[in-house]
Amino acid sequence: MTQEPAEPQQPTFDGPPLSLEEELAAAKADPEAKPSIETVNESLKDGLNRCPKCGSTDVQLRGSTGMLICLFCRNEWQEARVEEEFGLGEGIDQLEGTVIASGAGDIAADAADMLTFKCEACGAEVVVDTAHALNARCHWCRHTLNVNQQIPNGAVPDAVLPFRLTKDEAVEKIRAFASKRRLFAHKRFKKEFVPENVLGVYLPYLVIDARAASQYWGKGEVETRRWTEKQGDNRVTYYAADVYRLSRQVSFTVDDLTVEGSSERASFGTANTNNIVNSVLPFDTKNAVRWNASYLVGFTSEKRDVNVEAMKPVLEDQLLSIGRSEVRGSLGRFDRGVRWEQEQVDVGGSRWVSMYLPVWLYSYRQESNGLLHYIAVNARTGETMGSIPVSQPKLLLAAFTVGTFLEGIAGAILVASA
C-alpha cells in the first residue's frame, strides 16, 4: 500500500538538448588537452646516474628508508616530492579543463620500446627494453644505464613511490596470509608454495585530482505502517509507505584518486585475479618523488598503455560513486531506502599525473583450469590480499558437515519443544 504526494518534483536540466550540429561545433571549439605540467627531471639525463657525492653509478633504492643509496660511498639521498615540486596539493578547487602532466601524455602508437644508449664510461652501445625495464648494465664496464627522459611509449611516468617494505617483510606477510587459508587450499598449491619467489614490481597508475558537481534523481520511501497477516501456516509482513520523488546535488573535490594505467591490470577477466591488486589500495601517493630510474634498480615494472581520454569514463563513474556517498547523510528520513533512477556528473576540472606504485607480488598458475592466482602486498602499508586455489572436495565436505550440524540443532529444538 503506497501513496504518492501530488506534483512530485521532476528532474530538471539547464536548457534544451543540443542538436548534433551544435555538439559537433562545441567539440571543435574545445581544444585538445595538452600536457600542461612539465615533470621531466632536468637534473638527470639518459645514461649514467651518478652519486652526487662520489660519482659512482652503483646506485639503488634502500627499501628500509625509501632513499637512494650509493653502494660505493654509502651516501643516501632522495628526489624531491612531486606534491611540493609541482604544487599538486594546491588549487584543486580552482581546476579548469583537463590538465595533464607530461608523463601522462598520449602514447604514440608507433613508439619503439627498444632504446640504444652509448655508455659514457666506455663508449659501448647498450640496448634497453623499456617495455620491461628502465635500467641496463653495460656488458663491458658494468656501469648502470638509466632511462630518465620521458619517451612516447608510456614507460616513463611523472613520479615514483619508492618501496618501503623489504622482500623479507613481504615474504612473511604472504606466508601468514596463505597459512590462514591452508585448510581449504588445494594440496598442490600447498606443496608448491614458495613465498620466497615474490617479485617487486612497479605498477603504472594515473593519479587524479578533480573538481566536480553531481546530481541525482530518484524515489525515496518513508514507512508509515507495518502489520502481519496469517496466510495458511505462514505469517506475512506488510508495510505502507509514502513514496517521494527527490533530487540531490553536491559539489566536491577529490585529491589523488588512483586508477590503473594498464589495460591488462584493469581487466577483470576469468583467466586471472587482477582485482587482487586493487584490494591493497590505497597508497600514500603524497610521498611520491620526482622520476629517477635508479629507484627501479632491482625491481621490474609495467608500462602504462592507456591514455587520459580513455580513462575519463572511469573517472566519471568514480565521481558519481563519491557523490552518492556525499549525499547519503541527507537521506536519513527515507527509512525504506532510496532508489536513484537518473544521475549525472559535471567535471569542472581535472589534473592527471602518471605514477609508478610499488607492489610485492606472488603468482601461482592453477594447472587444472589455467587460472593465474596472485597474492599482492602493498609495499608501503603492508596491506595483503590474494587468491588461493581451493580444494573443491574439502569445500563440499565442509558444506555437508555444516548442513548436517544445523539440521541436528533444528531437530533437537523441535524435540525439546514437542
C-alpha positions as CSV (number, residue, x, y, z in Angstrom):
1,M,0.0,0.0,0.0
2,T,1.6,3.3,-1.1
3,Q,0.6,6.9,-1.5
4,E,2.4,9.5,-3.5
5,P,2.4,13.3,-2.9
6,A,0.8,15.4,-5.6
7,E,3.0,17.2,-8.1
8,P,6.3,15.4,-7.5
9,Q,9.5,17.1,-8.3
10,Q,10.8,16.2,-11.7
11,P,14.4,16.2,-12.9
12,T,15.3,19.5,-14.5
13,F,18.1,20.3,-16.9
14,D,19.5,23.6,-17.9
15,G,18.3,24.5,-21.4
16,P,17.1,22.3,-24.3
17,P,19.3,19.5,-25.5
18,L,21.9,20.3,-28.1
19,S,21.4,19.3,-31.7
20,L,24.1,17.1,-33.4
21,E,25.4,20.2,-35.3
22,E,25.7,22.1,-32.0
23,E,27.5,19.3,-30.3
24,L,30.0,19.0,-33.2
25,A,30.6,22.8,-33.1
26,A,31.1,22.7,-29.4
27,A,33.6,19.8,-29.7
28,K,35.6,21.7,-32.3
29,A,35.6,24.8,-30.2
30,D,37.1,22.9,-27.3
31,P,40.9,22.5,-27.9
32,E,42.5,19.1,-27.3
33,A,44.1,18.8,-23.8
34,K,47.8,19.0,-23.9
35,P,50.4,18.3,-21.3
36,S,50.5,21.4,-19.1
37,I,52.8,20.3,-16.3
38,E,56.4,19.6,-17.3
39,T,57.7,16.9,-14.9
40,V,60.9,15.9,-16.7
41,N,63.8,15.8,-14.2
42,E,66.2,18.2,-15.9
43,S,69.0,17.3,-13.5
44,L,69.1,13.8,-14.9
45,K,69.8,12.7,-18.5
46,D,69.6,9.3,-20.1
47,G,72.6,7.2,-19.4
48,L,74.7,7.3,-16.2
49,N,73.0,8.3,-13.0
50,R,75.9,9.3,-10.7
51,C,76.1,9.6,-7.0
52,P,76.1,13.3,-6.2
53,K,78.9,12.7,-3.7
54,C,81.4,10.4,-5.3
55,G,80.2,10.0,-8.9
56,S,79.6,6.2,-8.8
57,T,76.8,4.7,-10.9
58,D,76.3,1.8,-8.5
59,V,73.1,3.3,-7.1
60,Q,69.8,1.6,-6.0
61,L,66.9,2.0,-3.6
62,R,67.4,1.2,0.1
63,G,64.0,-0.3,0.9
64,S,64.1,0.3,4.6
65,T,64.5,4.0,4.2
66,G,62.9,4.6,0.8
67,M,66.0,6.6,-0.2
68,L,68.6,6.0,-2.9
69,I,71.9,4.8,-1.7
70,C,75.4,4.7,-3.4
71,L,76.8,1.2,-2.9
72,F,80.3,2.6,-3.1
73,C,80.4,5.5,-0.6
74,R,77.1,4.7,1.2
75,N,75.7,8.2,0.6
76,E,71.9,8.4,0.8
77,W,69.6,10.9,-0.8
78,Q,66.2,11.2,-2.4
79,E,64.4,13.2,-5.2
80,A,62.0,16.0,-4.3
81,R,58.4,15.1,-3.5
82,V,56.2,16.0,-6.5
83,E,53.5,17.2,-4.2
84,E,55.6,20.3,-3.4
85,E,57.7,20.3,-6.5
86,F,54.8,20.8,-8.9
87,G,52.2,22.1,-6.5
88,L,49.9,19.1,-6.9
89,G,48.3,19.5,-3.5
90,E,47.1,23.0,-4.3
91,G,44.4,24.6,-6.4
92,I,42.1,21.6,-6.8
93,D,39.0,23.8,-6.2
94,Q,40.2,26.1,-9.0
95,L,40.9,23.4,-11.7
96,E,39.6,24.2,-15.1
97,G,39.5,21.8,-18.1
98,T,41.9,18.8,-18.3
99,V,45.4,19.4,-17.0
100,I,47.8,16.6,-18.0
101,A,51.4,16.2,-16.7
102,S,54.0,15.4,-19.3
103,G,54.4,11.8,-18.2
104,A,50.7,11.1,-18.6
105,G,50.6,12.4,-22.2
106,D,49.2,10.4,-25.0
107,I,51.1,7.3,-26.0
108,A,52.3,7.2,-29.6
109,A,51.1,4.1,-31.4
110,D,54.4,3.6,-33.2
111,A,56.7,4.4,-30.3
112,A,59.6,2.0,-30.0
113,D,60.2,0.1,-26.8
114,M,63.9,-0.7,-27.6
115,L,66.3,2.2,-27.0
116,T,70.0,2.2,-27.7
117,F,72.3,4.2,-25.4
118,K,76.0,4.9,-25.8
119,C,77.7,4.3,-22.5
120,E,79.5,7.4,-21.4
121,A,82.1,5.4,-19.4
122,C,83.4,3.1,-22.1
123,G,81.6,4.0,-25.4
124,A,79.8,0.7,-25.8
125,E,76.3,0.6,-27.1
126,V,73.7,-0.8,-24.7
127,V,70.1,-1.7,-25.5
128,V,67.3,-1.1,-23.0
129,D,63.9,-2.8,-23.5
130,T,61.7,-0.2,-21.9
131,A,58.7,-2.5,-22.1
132,H,60.1,-4.4,-19.1
133,A,62.9,-2.4,-17.5
134,L,64.3,1.1,-17.5
135,N,67.8,0.1,-16.5
136,A,70.6,-1.9,-18.1
137,R,74.1,-2.9,-17.2
138,C,76.9,-2.1,-19.7
139,H,78.3,-5.5,-20.6
140,W,81.8,-4.1,-20.8
141,C,82.3,-1.7,-17.9
142,R,79.3,-2.8,-15.7
143,H,78.0,0.7,-15.2
144,T,74.2,1.0,-14.9
145,L,72.5,3.0,-17.6
146,N,69.1,4.5,-16.9
147,V,66.2,5.9,-18.9
148,N,65.2,9.3,-17.3
149,Q,63.8,11.3,-20.2
150,Q,60.2,10.8,-21.0
151,I,59.5,8.8,-24.1
152,P,56.3,8.5,-26.1
153,N,55.6,4.8,-25.2
154,G,54.3,5.4,-21.7
155,A,57.2,3.8,-19.9
156,V,58.5,6.8,-18.0
157,P,56.0,8.3,-15.6
158,D,56.0,11.7,-13.8
159,A,56.7,10.3,-10.4
160,V,57.6,7.1,-8.5
161,L,56.6,6.0,-5.0
162,P,59.6,4.1,-3.6
163,F,59.3,0.6,-2.0
164,R,59.3,0.7,1.8
165,L,58.8,-2.9,2.8
166,T,61.7,-5.2,2.2
167,K,61.4,-8.5,0.5
168,D,61.8,-10.4,3.8
169,E,58.9,-8.4,5.3
170,A,56.7,-9.1,2.2
171,V,57.5,-12.8,2.3
172,E,56.4,-13.0,6.0
173,K,53.1,-11.3,5.1
174,I,52.5,-13.6,2.2
175,R,53.3,-16.6,4.3
176,A,51.0,-15.5,7.1
177,F,48.2,-14.8,4.5
178,A,48.5,-18.3,3.0
179,S,48.8,-20.0,6.3
180,K,45.4,-18.8,7.5
181,R,43.8,-20.3,4.4
182,R,45.7,-23.6,4.2
183,L,42.7,-25.6,5.5
184,F,40.8,-25.4,2.2
185,A,43.8,-24.7,-0.1
186,H,44.4,-27.1,-3.0
187,K,47.0,-29.7,-1.9
188,R,49.2,-29.0,-5.0
189,F,49.3,-25.3,-4.1
190,K,50.4,-26.2,-0.6
191,K,53.1,-28.4,-1.9
192,E,54.4,-25.9,-4.5
193,F,54.0,-22.8,-2.4
194,V,57.4,-20.9,-2.3
195,P,56.8,-17.4,-1.0
196,E,60.5,-16.6,-1.4
197,N,59.7,-16.3,-5.1
198,V,57.9,-13.0,-4.7
199,L,58.9,-10.2,-7.0
200,G,58.9,-6.5,-6.5
201,V,57.1,-4.7,-9.3
202,Y,56.2,-1.1,-10.0
203,L,52.7,-0.9,-11.5
204,P,51.5,2.1,-13.6
205,Y,48.7,4.3,-12.2
206,L,47.1,7.6,-13.1
207,V,46.6,9.7,-10.0
208,I,43.9,12.3,-10.4
209,D,42.7,15.5,-8.7
210,A,39.3,16.7,-9.8
211,R,36.6,19.3,-9.1
212,A,33.1,18.1,-9.8
213,A,29.4,18.6,-9.3
214,S,26.9,15.7,-9.4
215,Q,23.1,15.4,-9.4
216,Y,20.8,12.5,-8.6
217,W,17.1,12.0,-9.2
218,G,15.0,9.1,-7.8
219,K,12.4,7.9,-5.3
220,G,12.6,7.5,-1.5
221,E,10.2,5.7,0.8
222,V,9.1,6.6,4.3
223,E,7.3,3.8,6.1
224,T,4.0,4.8,7.7
225,R,2.6,1.5,9.0
226,R,3.6,-2.2,9.3
227,W,1.4,-5.2,10.0
228,T,1.4,-9.0,9.9
229,E,-1.2,-11.3,8.4
230,K,-1.6,-15.1,8.6
231,Q,-1.7,-17.0,5.3
232,G,-2.1,-20.7,5.9
233,D,0.8,-21.9,8.1
234,N,2.8,-18.7,7.3
235,R,2.7,-15.2,8.6
236,V,3.4,-12.4,6.1
237,T,4.5,-8.9,7.0
238,Y,3.2,-5.9,5.0
239,Y,4.1,-2.3,5.2
240,A,2.6,1.0,3.9
241,A,4.9,3.8,2.8
242,D,4.8,7.3,1.4
243,V,6.8,7.5,-1.8
244,Y,8.6,10.8,-2.6
245,R,10.4,11.9,-5.7
246,L,13.6,13.5,-4.7
247,S,16.7,15.1,-6.1
248,R,20.1,15.9,-4.6
249,Q,23.1,17.7,-5.9
250,V,26.6,18.2,-4.4
251,S,29.8,19.9,-5.4
252,F,33.1,18.4,-4.2
253,T,36.8,17.9,-4.9
254,V,38.9,14.7,-4.9
255,D,42.6,14.5,-4.2
256,D,44.8,11.7,-5.5
257,L,42.1,9.4,-6.9
258,T,44.1,6.4,-8.2
259,V,43.2,4.3,-11.3
260,E,45.1,1.7,-13.2
261,G,47.3,2.8,-16.1
262,S,47.5,-0.7,-17.5
263,S,44.6,-2.1,-19.5
264,E,45.6,-5.6,-18.6
265,R,45.5,-5.0,-14.9
266,A,42.2,-3.1,-15.2
267,S,40.6,-6.1,-16.9
268,F,38.5,-8.3,-14.6
269,G,38.7,-11.4,-16.8
270,T,38.2,-15.1,-15.9
271,A,41.8,-16.0,-16.7
272,N,43.4,-14.1,-13.8
273,T,42.7,-12.5,-10.5
274,N,43.9,-9.0,-11.3
275,N,41.3,-7.4,-9.0
276,I,43.6,-8.5,-6.1
277,V,45.9,-5.6,-6.9
278,N,43.0,-3.1,-6.3
279,S,42.3,-4.6,-2.9
280,V,45.7,-3.4,-1.5
281,L,44.9,0.2,-2.1
282,P,45.3,3.0,-1.0
283,F,48.9,4.1,-1.4
284,D,50.4,7.1,0.3
285,T,50.8,8.9,-3.0
286,K,51.6,12.2,-1.2
287,N,55.1,10.8,-0.7
288,A,55.8,10.1,-4.4
289,V,59.0,11.7,-5.7
290,R,60.3,13.0,-9.0
291,W,61.2,10.4,-11.5
292,N,64.6,8.8,-11.2
293,A,65.2,5.4,-12.9
294,S,67.6,4.4,-10.1
295,Y,64.5,3.7,-7.9
296,L,63.8,0.8,-10.2
297,V,67.1,-0.9,-10.0
298,G,66.4,-4.5,-8.7
299,F,62.7,-4.3,-9.5
300,T,60.6,-4.9,-12.5
301,S,57.9,-2.6,-14.0
302,E,55.0,-2.5,-16.3
303,K,54.5,0.5,-18.6
304,R,51.3,2.5,-18.9
305,D,49.3,1.7,-22.1
306,V,46.1,3.7,-21.7
307,N,45.6,7.4,-22.4
308,V,43.8,10.0,-20.3
309,E,40.9,10.3,-22.7
310,A,40.2,6.6,-22.4
311,M,40.1,6.8,-18.6
312,K,37.6,9.7,-18.4
313,P,34.5,7.4,-18.2
314,V,36.2,5.6,-15.3
315,L,36.8,8.9,-13.6
316,E,33.2,9.9,-14.1
317,D,31.9,6.6,-12.6
318,Q,34.2,7.1,-9.6
319,L,33.0,10.7,-9.1
320,L,29.3,9.6,-9.3
321,S,30.0,7.0,-6.6
322,I,31.8,9.6,-4.4
323,G,28.8,12.0,-4.9
324,R,26.3,9.3,-3.9
325,S,28.3,8.8,-0.7
326,E,28.4,12.6,-0.1
327,V,24.6,13.0,-0.3
328,R,23.8,9.9,1.8
329,G,23.8,11.9,5.0
330,S,20.8,13.9,3.9
331,L,18.6,10.8,3.2
332,G,18.1,9.6,6.8
333,R,14.3,10.2,6.8
334,F,13.8,7.7,4.0
335,D,13.8,4.7,6.2
336,R,12.7,2.3,3.5
337,G,15.6,3.4,1.3
338,V,16.2,5.4,-1.9
339,R,16.4,4.3,-5.5
340,W,18.3,6.6,-7.8
341,E,16.8,6.5,-11.3
342,Q,19.0,9.1,-13.0
343,E,22.3,10.7,-12.3
344,Q,24.8,13.0,-14.0
345,V,28.2,14.5,-13.2
346,D,29.9,17.6,-14.5
347,V,33.7,17.6,-14.2
348,G,34.7,21.2,-13.9
349,G,38.4,20.4,-14.0
350,S,40.8,17.5,-13.6
351,R,44.6,17.0,-13.2
352,W,46.3,13.8,-14.3
353,V,49.7,12.6,-13.2
354,S,51.3,9.3,-14.2
355,M,52.9,7.4,-11.3
356,Y,54.6,4.1,-10.5
357,L,53.4,2.4,-7.3
358,P,55.2,-0.4,-5.6
359,V,53.8,-4.0,-5.0
360,W,55.3,-7.2,-3.9
361,L,53.7,-10.0,-6.0
362,Y,53.5,-13.8,-5.7
363,S,51.8,-15.6,-8.6
364,Y,50.7,-19.2,-8.9
365,R,49.1,-20.8,-12.0
366,Q,46.5,-23.5,-11.2
367,E,47.1,-26.4,-13.5
368,S,43.6,-27.8,-13.5
369,N,42.0,-24.7,-15.0
370,G,44.9,-22.4,-16.0
371,L,43.7,-19.7,-13.7
372,L,46.5,-17.4,-12.6
373,H,46.3,-16.6,-8.8
374,Y,48.0,-13.6,-7.2
375,I,48.9,-12.6,-3.7
376,A,49.8,-8.9,-3.5
377,V,51.4,-6.9,-0.8
378,N,51.3,-3.1,-0.8
379,A,55.0,-2.3,-0.5
380,R,54.2,0.9,1.5
381,T,51.5,-0.1,4.0
382,G,51.9,-3.9,4.1
383,E,48.2,-4.5,3.2
384,T,48.0,-8.0,1.8
385,M,45.3,-9.7,-0.2
386,G,45.3,-12.7,-2.5
387,S,43.6,-15.5,-4.3
388,I,44.4,-19.1,-3.4
389,P,43.2,-22.2,-5.3
390,V,40.8,-24.2,-3.2
391,S,40.1,-27.9,-2.9
392,Q,36.5,-28.5,-4.1
393,P,36.2,-31.8,-2.2
394,K,37.2,-30.1,1.1
395,L,34.6,-27.3,0.4
396,L,31.9,-29.8,-0.3
397,L,32.7,-31.8,2.8
398,A,32.7,-28.6,4.9
399,A,29.3,-27.6,3.5
400,F,27.9,-31.0,4.1
401,T,29.2,-31.1,7.7
402,V,27.8,-27.6,8.5
403,G,24.4,-28.6,6.9
404,T,24.2,-31.8,8.9
405,F,25.2,-29.9,12.1
406,L,22.4,-27.3,11.5
407,E,19.8,-30.0,10.8
408,G,20.8,-31.7,14.1
409,I,20.3,-28.5,16.0
410,A,16.9,-27.9,14.4
411,G,15.9,-31.4,15.2
412,A,16.9,-31.0,18.8
413,I,14.9,-27.8,19.1
414,L,11.8,-29.5,17.7
415,V,12.2,-32.4,20.1
416,A,12.6,-30.1,23.0
417,S,9.6,-28.1,22.1
418,A,7.3,-31.1,21.5
